[in-house]
Amino acid sequence: MRHVAIVGSGPAGYYTAETLQKADDMAVDVIDRLPVPYGLIRTGVAPDHQSIKAVSRRYEGVALTDNVRFVGHVAVGSDVSIEELTDLYDAVVLATGAPHDRPLDIAGADLPGVIGSAAFVGWYNGHPDFAKLDPPLDAPGVVVIGNGNVALDVARILAKTPAEFAGSDIVAHARAALADSAVRHIHILGRRGPHQIAMTPKELGELGHLERASPRVDPADLPPEGDDVMLEPGMRKSVTHLRQFAANPVAKPVTIDFDFFAMPVAIEGEGRVQRVIVERTTLDADLRSHGTGETYAIEAGLVVSCIGYQTPPIPGVPYEHGRGRFASDDGRILPGLYAVGWARRGPSGTIGTNKPDGARIAEMVIEDIGRGAGKAGRAGLDALLASRNVVPVTFRDWRRIEAAEVAAALDGNPREKFTSVEAMLAAIGR
């Protein structure tokens, strides 16, 4: 029997397991520090995007096969080390994603009220690490830094009415806080222009259908319409949405302003965020942004930085600090140790991008380990954890947690997610 451990139960982890479980004589353990699986699907995808979250049913199909096992509530680094895993398994695949925010390196970024998108998204999605975040929503202005889909998600969630969350799995504490929010003016800052955004048409289009919020674009920021012909089709659709926002401004209580050619240079305030100083930019021939020296201020009580993510280092694992990912040779880190997904390539691509990535790394593992080395695998892991009084959460346990969340659902939502590890464990009698 060949034994593979996958560290991380998000999309990259389960897509890797999907290919591995089809191989003969293969046992796969998917290890996660939380008692619940699916990683980014559960705590990263916007709660009002239930169609995207439905991909977890595919991962469930993999998890229920005889040769794949979920090992939850086991922390690699404290409960078990990477060195111990590589001793026990023929291969260890790091699928830990990129759950940490890239730091915002400007003056005032340490003021209360400056929050990274991983933390903010984790807050409204009920991630145990961020459930007690309590973001300040008591001022009219919010600045969202970034021009990708995460920035759109943050702006949309901030702008929605309570009724618009029906059918989502937003957690109760976020739903209540947002219902009492004083936010009325949301600015999305991007250093470059409309032709350089990383926003997809679906997410942009959603902003045009919000009940109480109106997206706005300054027509002067848009390039000549004829230039759109050079864009790939998806980008062209996205820019078309921006042109529509510019041409058809609608008066609503909440505004979502796209500030293009806008670079935050400082955050100011007495004891908390009160304003963001923004420098106007221009693009050179290589489409790189440069400050013009002209600045303006945006009044804001909350700043959410959506400028990217990074994988946290693990002791003993080579790491590329400049890129925020594990150092690997196209997926191979060290003999018997691999990386997949964002942990390998950095935070790029969509959830679906992880499918071919997972399949390729799985095939690499199968080729490298051959018939296996007769290692102890899951039996060895179980013995080691038992000696340390660590009791893993199984997939059957997870389904009991899930059933309890569904039973607690409110307001037509599919579930009421538990937001602490203690609550998750209590649902299975621990």
GIWONOR-V818577 format. One record per helix or strand of 3 or more residues. SS is the DSSP state (H for helix, E for strand). FROM is the first residue (numbers start at 1). LEN is the number of residues. Records with the same first field share a line. If there is no record, write none. Layout:
SS: FROM-LEN + FROM-LEN
//
This chain:
E: 2-6 + 26-6 + 68-5 + 91-4 + 114-3 + 141-5 + 185-5 + 213-5 + 254-6 + 262-7 + 275-9 + 289-11 + 302-4 + 332-3 + 337-3
H: 11-10 + 40-4 + 50-4 + 56-8 + 82-7 + 117-9 + 149-11 + 162-4 + 172-8 + 194-3 + 201-7 + 219-3 + 225-6 + 233-15 + 342-4 + 353-17 + 377-11 + 395-13 + 421-6
//
